[in-house]
Structure formats: structure tokens, C-alpha cells
Amino acid sequence: MDFKRLAVPEPSTYRFAVFCCSFKMDLSSTPDHALALFADEAMANRYGAWMWPTTFEVVDRLAQLEATD
């Protein structure tokens, strides 16, 4: 693979985190980790609905930072 043709990801670009929320079905007792990051909220919602239609949540990672500014 030609790695010099791949841009280095900038974390702040990926504002929306998708969680599967296994706790909603009593499948875990530990906090869920984000399973995907997206720059676009609509894409994050489509992905979550496709993978985990009844339990997913999309979280705006930067909303809390903006609220405190």
C-alpha cells in the first residue's frame, strides 16, 4: 500500500461518535466505547441505524467543549 497517498487523520475533524449501547440490552456493565467516528452527523446516524438499529447513539464530541467556551 502506498501510505504517502493517505492523509494523517485529524481527530478534531471527526466530531460525531457512534456507540452501539450494549448496556441497553443488558449485554455489558462496563462503559461502551465509541465504535466509529464521523465528520458528518447524518452519516453517523445512517451507520448507527444500519449496524444497531434499536440501540445506537450518536454523540457530538465537541458540543460540551463549545458549551463551556
Wavefront OBJ file of the C-alpha trace (Angstrom):
o trace
v 0.000 0.000 0.000
v 1.203 3.490 -0.847
v 0.993 5.169 2.581
v 2.228 8.535 1.345
v -1.088 8.874 -0.503
v -3.067 8.582 2.766
v -3.665 11.743 4.790
v -2.951 11.661 8.515
v -6.348 11.757 10.299
v -7.052 14.900 12.305
v -9.106 13.857 15.381
v -10.964 17.163 15.598
v -12.413 16.510 12.119
v -14.361 13.515 13.415
v -16.901 15.258 15.593
v -19.586 12.559 15.880
v -19.039 9.309 17.774
v -21.281 6.273 17.291
v -21.926 3.939 20.214
v -23.717 0.578 19.956
v -25.042 0.911 23.545
v -24.913 -2.753 24.538
v -25.993 -1.705 28.036
v -29.495 -1.063 26.657
v -29.883 -4.803 26.180
v -28.082 -5.768 29.409
v -25.128 -7.116 27.428
v -22.472 -5.250 29.392
v -21.919 -3.459 32.650
v -18.825 -1.503 31.608
v -18.976 1.770 29.670
v -19.289 1.372 25.909
v -16.524 2.769 23.736
v -17.210 4.643 20.518
v -17.064 2.195 17.634
v -16.911 4.705 14.791
v -16.152 8.399 14.292
v -17.621 10.585 11.561
v -17.237 14.158 10.372
v -20.893 14.261 9.308
v -23.805 13.683 11.722
v -26.116 12.267 9.059
v -23.541 9.639 8.088
v -23.045 8.747 11.757
v -26.803 8.248 12.164
v -27.051 6.134 8.997
v -24.170 3.936 10.118
v -25.612 3.506 13.633
v -29.077 2.659 12.284
v -27.590 0.122 9.875
v -25.411 -1.614 12.468
v -27.504 -1.362 15.671
v -30.991 -0.135 14.696
v -32.572 -0.242 18.154
v -29.730 0.693 20.481
v -27.207 3.052 18.857
v -26.492 6.627 19.929
v -24.590 9.377 18.166
v -22.726 11.807 20.406
v -21.379 15.195 19.337
v -17.877 15.083 20.824
v -17.380 18.834 20.579
v -20.745 20.003 21.966
v -19.507 20.077 25.565
v -16.375 21.993 24.578
v -18.419 24.589 22.715
v -20.906 24.917 25.597
v -18.115 25.826 28.031
v -16.485 28.405 25.731
l 1 2 3 4 5 6 7 8 9 10 11 12 13 14 15 16 17 18 19 20 21 22 23 24 25 26 27 28 29 30 31 32 33 34 35 36 37 38 39 40 41 42 43 44 45 46 47 48 49 50 51 52 53 54 55 56 57 58 59 60 61 62 63 64 65 66 67 68 69
